[in-house]
Amino acid sequence: MQIKTLASIDLSRDNIGAEGCKALGECLKRNSSLTRIKLSENRVGGDGCKAISEGLKINKTLTHRSFSGNRVGDEGYEALAEGLLCNQFLASADLSYNPVSVDGCKALAEGLKCNYTLTSIDLSGACIDDEGCTALAEGLKENTALALINLADNAVGADGCRALAETLKCNKSLTSIGLYDNWIGYDGCEALADGLMSNQALRSLYLSANRLGDDSCMALARSLNCNQTLKSLSMYGNFIGQKGCEMLACFLEKNWTLQTLFLCVSCDARKIVDVRLKRNVWCHRLKVRMVFSASFHVGGGYVPDEIKKMVVGLL
């Protein structure tokens, strides 16, 4: 850490443990060049996370921190929240696959209320349920900096989505929400659709693998008629049939905002979408100009590698 030009360090899977983190935390207090640190899968626990967070209270250069898969527990989340209250330099935090309880979510929400620099947080695979999601949503109502929150692979259901929908009605900074592989169902989707009607900030919404059906498509289509900012919508891995696809296609015919749609549908449903898209002058012009990020992708029962890469890139 005495190397003055070192800007990034990756110590993933290096078995550094809590003691190693304590040494790193002390170094962070003195270091003035490091901007990125990756400590994924080191089983550092809450003590290790607390040591790094202590360093963050003093450090003024670190902007990206990855703590994925470290079993930090509520203690680690509380330490990060405390660090966020003091640190106004960290821009990105990865806490994915670190299970957290409602208490940990509440602590993190309190930290988010007073932080003005963190723009991205990954909480995927953290066992967050409706109560935990509701706590985070309350914190986001007062946050004005966070642009991306990834809640994929959790246990968020309809109640959690209702809380997020209320946040969408007043939050002006969130541009991307990842909710793929949860349990939101129709009720959760309807709540989010309601929130989108009055939101003019969100650009990307990922709802793949959420047990959504044709009725969910109708709710989204209605809301997107009012929303003028959403540019990317991911819906693959659900139970959307020809009827739901036709509802979305009807909306796509007149929409001038949405640029990317991920769907896995049958060949017949794909034909319906293609016909509607040909009537959309804006979409046709974008295709002709070969703007890759503004194309519509309709799969056929599986998720192609290029779509996986695009989703990762968008997040």
C-alpha positions in Angstrom: 0.0 0.0 0.0 3.0 2.3 0.2 3.2 2.3 -3.6 1.9 5.8 -4.3 0.7 5.0 -7.9 -1.3 1.8 -7.0 -4.9 2.6 -8.1 -6.6 -0.9 -8.0 -6.1 -4.1 -6.1 -7.9 -7.4 -6.4 -7.5 -9.8 -3.4 -10.5 -12.0 -4.2 -10.3 -15.6 -2.9 -7.0 -14.9 -1.2 -8.1 -16.2 2.2 -7.2 -12.9 3.9 -9.7 -13.3 6.7 -10.6 -10.7 9.3 -7.0 -10.1 10.4 -5.9 -9.3 6.9 -8.8 -6.8 6.6 -7.7 -5.1 9.8 -4.2 -4.6 8.2 -5.9 -3.3 5.0 -8.1 -1.0 7.0 -5.1 0.6 8.6 -3.4 1.0 5.2 -6.5 2.7 3.8 -6.3 5.4 6.5 -2.9 6.4 5.1 -3.3 5.6 1.4 -4.0 8.4 -1.1 -3.9 6.6 -4.4 -6.1 3.5 -4.3 -9.5 3.9 -6.0 -10.7 0.3 -6.3 -10.4 -2.6 -3.9 -11.9 -6.1 -4.5 -12.1 -8.5 -1.6 -14.7 -11.0 -2.8 -15.1 -14.5 -1.3 -12.6 -14.1 1.5 -14.9 -15.0 4.4 -13.9 -11.9 6.3 -17.1 -11.7 8.3 -18.4 -8.7 10.1 -15.1 -7.9 11.8 -13.3 -7.7 8.5 -16.0 -5.5 7.0 -15.9 -3.3 10.1 -12.1 -2.9 9.8 -12.4 -1.8 6.1 -15.2 0.6 7.0 -13.1 2.2 9.6 -10.5 2.9 7.0 -13.2 4.4 4.7 -14.1 7.0 7.4 -10.7 8.6 6.8 -9.8 7.5 3.2 -10.6 10.1 0.5 -9.7 8.3 -2.7 -11.4 4.9 -2.7 -14.5 5.0 -4.9 -15.2 1.3 -5.6 -15.4 -1.5 -3.1 -16.3 -5.1 -3.7 -17.2 -7.4 -0.8 -19.2 -10.1 -2.5 -19.6 -13.4 -0.8 -18.0 -12.7 2.5 -20.6 -13.6 5.1 -20.4 -10.1 6.6 -23.8 -10.4 8.4 -25.7 -7.6 9.9 -22.6 -6.4 11.7 -20.9 -5.8 8.3 -23.9 -4.0 6.9 -24.1 -1.8 10.0 -20.4 -1.0 9.7 -20.8 0.0 6.1 -23.8 2.2 7.0 -21.7 3.9 9.6 -19.0 4.4 7.1 -21.4 5.9 4.6 -22.3 8.5 7.1 -18.7 9.7 7.3 -17.4 8.9 3.8 -18.4 11.1 0.9 -16.1 9.6 -1.7 -17.3 6.0 -2.2 -19.3 5.7 -5.4 -19.9 1.9 -5.8 -20.4 -0.9 -3.3 -20.8 -4.6 -4.0 -22.3 -6.6 -1.1 -23.8 -9.3 -3.3 -24.3 -12.7 -1.7 -23.9 -11.5 1.8 -27.2 -12.5 3.5 -28.7 -9.8 5.6 -31.7 -9.5 8.0 -34.2 -6.7 8.3 -32.1 -5.0 10.9 -29.1 -4.9 8.6 -31.3 -3.4 5.8 -32.6 -0.8 8.2 -29.0 0.2 9.2 -28.0 0.4 5.5 -31.1 2.5 4.8 -30.1 5.0 7.5 -26.7 5.3 5.9 -28.2 5.9 2.5 -30.3 8.7 3.8 -27.3 10.9 4.6 -24.8 9.8 1.8 -24.4 11.9 -1.3 -21.8 10.1 -3.3 -22.7 6.4 -3.5 -24.3 5.9 -7.0 -24.4 2.1 -7.2 -25.0 -0.7 -4.8 -25.3 -4.5 -5.5 -27.4 -6.4 -3.0 -28.2 -9.4 -5.2 -28.4 -12.8 -3.5 -28.6 -11.2 0.0 -31.8 -13.0 1.1 -33.7 -9.7 1.2 -37.4 -10.2 1.8 -40.3 -7.8 1.6 -39.6 -6.3 5.0 -36.0 -5.7 4.2 -36.9 -4.3 0.8 -39.4 -2.0 2.5 -36.7 -0.7 4.8 -34.4 0.0 1.9 -37.2 1.8 0.0 -37.7 4.1 3.0 -34.1 5.1 2.9 -34.2 5.7 -0.8 -37.0 8.2 -0.4 -34.5 10.6 1.2 -31.5 9.6 -0.9 -30.6 11.9 -3.8 -27.5 10.2 -5.2 -28.0 6.4 -5.7 -28.6 5.7 -9.4 -28.5 1.9 -9.5 -29.7 -0.7 -7.0 -29.4 -4.4 -7.8 -31.9 -6.6 -5.8 -31.7 -9.6 -8.0 -31.9 -13.2 -6.7 -33.6 -12.3 -3.4 -37.1 -13.0 -1.9 -38.8 -9.7 -2.8 -42.5 -10.1 -3.3 -45.5 -7.9 -3.8 -45.2 -5.9 -0.6 -41.6 -5.1 -1.3 -42.6 -3.9 -4.8 -45.3 -1.7 -3.3 -42.7 0.0 -1.1 -40.4 0.5 -4.1 -43.3 1.9 -6.1 -43.9 4.5 -3.5 -40.2 5.4 -3.6 -40.4 5.7 -7.4 -43.1 8.4 -7.0 -40.7 10.7 -5.2 -37.2 9.6 -6.0 -35.4 11.5 -8.8 -32.0 9.8 -8.8 -32.7 6.1 -9.4 -32.1 5.2 -13.0 -31.8 1.4 -12.8 -33.5 -1.2 -10.6 -32.6 -4.9 -10.9 -35.3 -7.2 -9.6 -34.8 -10.3 -11.7 -35.3 -13.7 -10.1 -37.5 -12.6 -7.2 -41.2 -13.4 -6.4 -43.0 -10.2 -7.4 -45.8 -11.8 -9.3 -48.7 -9.8 -10.8 -49.4 -7.8 -7.7 -45.8 -6.6 -7.4 -45.7 -5.9 -11.1 -48.9 -3.9 -11.0 -47.5 -1.8 -8.0 -44.3 -1.1 -9.9 -46.3 -0.1 -13.0 -48.3 2.3 -10.9 -45.0 3.8 -9.6 -43.7 4.2 -13.2 -46.7 6.4 -14.1 -45.4 9.2 -12.0 -41.7 8.6 -12.3 -39.6 10.5 -14.7 -36.1 9.2 -13.8 -35.9 5.5 -14.1 -34.2 4.3 -17.3 -33.8 0.5 -16.8 -36.0 -2.0 -15.1 -35.2 -5.7 -14.9 -38.1 -8.0 -14.1 -36.9 -11.3 -15.6 -37.7 -14.6 -13.9 -40.4 -13.3 -11.7 -43.4 -15.5 -12.5 -45.1 -12.8 -14.5 -47.8 -13.6 -17.0 -50.0 -11.9 -19.6 -51.8 -9.8 -17.0 -48.5 -8.3 -15.9 -47.9 -7.2 -19.5 -51.2 -5.4 -19.5 -50.3 -3.5 -16.3 -46.9 -2.5 -17.7 -48.3 -1.5 -21.1 -50.7 0.9 -19.4 -48.0 2.5 -17.3 -45.5 2.8 -20.1 -48.1 4.9 -22.1 -47.6 7.5 -19.4 -43.9 7.1 -18.7 -41.5 9.0 -21.0 -38.1 7.9 -19.6 -37.8 4.1 -19.4 -35.4 2.9 -22.1 -34.7 -0.7 -21.1 -37.2 -3.3 -19.9 -36.2 -7.0 -19.3 -39.0 -9.5 -19.1 -37.4 -12.8 -20.2 -37.8 -16.0 -18.1 -41.4 -15.3 -17.3 -44.7 -16.9 -18.4 -45.6 -14.5 -21.1 -47.8 -16.0 -23.8 -49.1 -14.7 -27.1 -51.7 -12.5 -25.5 -49.3 -10.7 -23.3 -46.8 -10.3 -26.1 -49.6 -8.8 -28.2 -50.4 -6.2 -25.4 -46.7 -5.2 -25.3 -46.5 -5.1 -29.1 -49.5 -2.8 -29.2 -47.7 -0.4 -26.9 -44.5 -0.7 -28.9 -46.2 0.4 -32.0 -46.7 3.9 -30.6 -43.8 4.2 -28.1 -40.9 6.5 -28.9 -38.9 6.1 -25.7 -38.2 2.4 -24.9 -35.1 1.3 -26.7 -34.4 -2.2 -25.5 -36.8 -5.0 -24.7 -35.7 -8.5 -23.6 -38.3 -11.2 -24.2 -38.4 -15.0 -24.6 -41.5 -15.8 -26.6 -42.8 -18.3 -29.1 -42.3 -17.9 -32.9 -45.9 -16.9 -33.3 -45.6 -14.2 -30.7 -42.3 -13.0 -32.2 -44.1 -12.4 -35.5 -46.7 -10.2 -33.8 -43.9 -8.1 -32.3 -42.1 -7.8 -35.6 -45.3 -6.6 -37.3 -45.9 -4.0 -34.7 -42.3 -2.8 -34.7 -42.4 -2.3 -38.5 -45.1 0.3 -37.9 -43.0 2.2 -35.4 -41.1 4.8 -37.4 -38.6 5.6 -34.6 -37.6 2.0 -34.1 -37.2 1.4 -37.8 -34.9 4.4 -38.1 -32.8 3.2 -35.3 -32.4 -0.2 -36.9 -31.4 1.3 -40.2 -28.8 3.3 -38.4 -27.5 0.1 -36.7 -27.6 1.5 -33.2 -27.1 -1.8 -31.4 -28.0 -0.6 -27.9 -31.3 0.7 -29.3 -32.5 -2.6 -30.9 -35.2 -4.9 -29.7 -34.2 -8.5 -28.8 -36.8 -11.2 -28.9 -35.5 -14.6 -28.0 -37.0 -18.0 -28.5 -37.2 -19.9 -25.3 -33.6 -19.3 -24.0 -31.4 -16.4 -23.2 -28.6 -15.9 -25.8 -25.1 -15.1 -24.6 -25.2 -11.7 -26.3 -28.3 -10.7 -24.2 -26.6 -11.9 -21.0 -23.6 -9.7 -21.8 -25.8 -6.7 -22.5 -27.7 -7.1 -19.2 -24.4 -7.3 -17.3 -23.2 -4.3 -19.2 -26.3 -2.3 -18.4 -26.0 -3.1 -14.7 
